[in-house]
Amino acid sequence: MLRVSLSQLTTQFRRFLAIGLAVMLAVAFLSATLMVSASTQASLGASVGEAYRKAQLVVTPAVGKELSRKAVDAAASAPAVKDSYAERYATVTIDDGGEQIARVRNLAPAAMEPSVLSSGRYPSAADEIAVDSKTAERLKLSPGSELAVDNASTADGAGKPAGRSFTVTGLLQPSNDPFAAPFPQLLAMDATVGALASASEGQDSEGFTTLQLRLKDGQDQSAAKDYLAQRLQASGAGDAAVQTAGEKVTAAVAQMSGGQDQLTIILLAFAGVAIVVSTLVVANTFSVLVAQRTRELALLRCLGAGKSQIRSSVLFEAAVLGFVSSILGVLAGVGLMSALIAWARTTPEQAFATLAVPPSAIIAGLVAGTLLTVVAALLPAKAATAVAPLAALRPADDASLRNKRGRLRLWLGLAILVVSVPLLVLGAMFNLLMVAMPAGALSFVGVLLCASLFIPPAVAAAGKLAAPAGVPGRLAAVNAVRNPARTSATASALLIGVTLVTMMMTGAATSRQAFDAMLAENYPVDLAVRIDGLPADNASALRKVEGLDGVDAAVLLQAAGTITAPGTAADGWPVFAISSADAAAVLRDPALRPQEGTVYLPELLKAPELTVTGPGGKAGFKGTTLRTGNIDPLMNSASAAPLLGNGTSAAGDPLPGAAWLKLDTALSAEQIQAIQREAAAAFGVPVHNVSGAAVERVVFNSIIDVLLLVVTALLGIAVVIALIGVANTLSLSVLERTRENSLLRALGLTRGQLRGMLALEAVLVAGVAAVLGSALGVAYGWLGAKSALGPVANVVPVVPWAQLLGVFAVAVVAGLLASVLPARRAARLSPVQGLATT
């Protein structure tokens, strides 16, 4: 039997092409999905973790603090440490057609320096500096050029900002770090940065923002962390955190996502979906192959082969076919991801995209593909050996409601649905992804088991639309009712693909909306300009800013007074007044509409009860802390009116004011920085008075776009798998109906009418599968997004109607194309040959 199996694989390889292609694509889907998770982490590491790419351990001071020189020396001199880099910055301004805020970082030792030179060399003297290539291109700088750097907070004798001139020694590759990318990136010697920082702060600055460490070979990171924590404690920095570089990046990503690590969970859910879909499609496709060989296997039994030999032969073929197809599938998955990452990297905003191929993507693909093929062959192999050899020479009856096997399948499907559907809804309601994901997969299995209960009636109802086509149309509608199991099997192949595609589309659209809502809550103001003077004095400047390309709305705000809340961090903060109409015009978060009697505070300020003191008096208010720190304290303008008086302080000076801008979401980081400079010029303030999260939104949105791009590309594989499944089940349908079709031909049905009948039948089945699959996919997509993103965002159902119509059209065309070859084979067979088939 081994020789028989090998001869089948070598001489009848065309017969295995369809099943091999289905397995290959399913494994490619699974492997690529697993690579999405690893590539996402690698991409985040290349962006958020770029600054730590040469470090093993990172020491970070507590919030609001810096590392002292004593603490740095204590950690850097530890016996296990090989190299160290104490990082610090100085904030300066440069002339960029207007003042542009920039950060100067101190140069690290060669073994620890994270930046990459594009040309020139690193600075080596106090009056030398390196500049990122984007800034250099904008300012027309090259190695050897002079760059003037100002300290905005200090002034010379004429009242102008004090500054220094530096010689540019090298150009740096632009940073992918979302926290550094918005600003020009300058690099200077440590002593130079210290002097600039001291000048900006008006006092000696010896503090450092982080300490990066590399360990000697053979050192245990866990033990080194514990020892370093003890040395830091002894040096007075016991509240500093010692983390590995990976832990530091993970913490930064968690901070970006509101402290929740839902990203990894969501991507694991895609892997779970891929496994379930692969199992269903491969099982459906492999059953066609074994069914086509039923008579051949029965003949082998007549020649003396036992049941176990037949079963082992089929399983051996399945194992070899599954393993070879899995290898090709893994290679296809790597190729797909490589192409997608390469395409993503062609845009500057997504240059951080990085391909990662974890061992799990290879091992899981090989194991899953082989096992799925073998498991899928178990039931067909058993069915071929479950009847007597002579009886097996004819096709067995399909499972239907009229026999025991069909009724058992129906009751099993109903039982699964009764258990799984409530668990799916429960998981979505309470944001339990680990409950919702397996429950959703199980419920879909239940739907497929019950397919013969609802698909044939739906196809019969749709068959009325084919009546104008005459005899072929009426025959197509009758066939759907006469053989429910066959119709259900054909529809199930496309139902799987359509459900998966629409689920991903709905999930992506809903997730996109949830991500946008989360970003809107974390970054409600695109740009904020700190200004002086009464609102009337800045009205003309505001009109000028409103006319800038890319500015959707701009409003003026004035401080109503300052907070009095002794014992809290909010004490002494200014509170800005804004009307409901202005808030609706410029704030991204639609839920952030200040109500009367309440002062809204950024997340680090907590004061349940507070007093606001303004020029016109003072009043008590309730304090509400927001979940974002990227906004100033604000209150409703109606509540602020009695406090403002004439809008000036007791000394007659205008209270501080602000202008808030809402920008077009399609702007690039460079365009936003240009608007920052123009807004500063319009209001006559330094560019560092213009702040906001617009650039961060662009960077974070680009990360999300990379993820959705990869997931959307995976949908194409699902469509191809579904098309193969439809073609195979239609081939089986034509094979089983050989005598029936020949009898129709003998009774006068022409070849064209036969092809038309099969085409209409395929279109009816595909149309019904598309409608039912779309309904299921929308439900699964929304429930999945709700369970995955519920803890971090307000998830609102989004139905991508245009995309659903596109899926329906593609499904119908796919069904029509899948019927071409089977219909051609049926039409080419003469009635006499077909009637002679047993």
Buried (B, 14 or more C-beta within 10 A) or exposed (E): BEEBBBEBBEEEEEBBEBBBBBBBBBBBBBBBBBBBBBBBBBBBBBBBBBBBEBBBBBBBBEEEEBBBEBBBEBBBEBEBBEBBBBBBBBBBBBBBEBBBBBBBBBBBEEEBBBBEBBEBEBBEEEBBBBBBBBBBEBBEBBBEBEBEBBBBBBEEEEEEBBBBEBBBBBBBBBBBBBBBBBBBBBBBBBEBBBBBBBBBBEEEBBBBBBBBBBBEEEBEBEEBBEBBBEBBBEBEBEEBBBBBBBBBBBBBBBEBBBEEEBBEBBBBBBBBBBBBBBBBBBBBBBBBBBBBBBBBBBBBBEEEBEBEBBBBBBBBBBBBBBBBBBBBBBBBBBEBBBEBBEEBBEEBBBBBBBBBBBEBBBEBBBBBBBBBBBBBBBBBBBBBBEBEBEEBBEBBEBBBEEEEBBEEBBEBBBEBBEEBBEBBBBBBEEBBBEBBBBBBBBBBBBBBBBBBBBBBBBBBEBBEBBEEBEBBBBBBBBBBEEBBBBBBBBBBBBBBBBBBBBBBBBBBBBBBBBBBBBBBBBBBBBBBBBBBBBBEEBEEBBEBBBEBEBBEBBBBBBBBBBBBBEEBBBBEBBBBBBBBEBBEBBBBBEEBBBEEEBBBBBEEBBBEEBBBBBBBEEBEBEBBBBEBEBBBBBBBBBBBEEBBBEBEBEEEEBBBBBBBBBBBBEBBBEBBBBBBBBBBBBBEBBBBBBBBBBBBBBBBBBBBBBBBBBBBBBBEBBBBBBBBBBBBBBBBBBBBBBBBBBBBBEEEBEBEBBBBBBBBBBBBBBBBBBBBBBBBBBBBBBBBBBBBBBBBBEBEBBBBEEBBEEBBEBBBEBBBBBBBEBBEEBBEBEBEEBBEEE
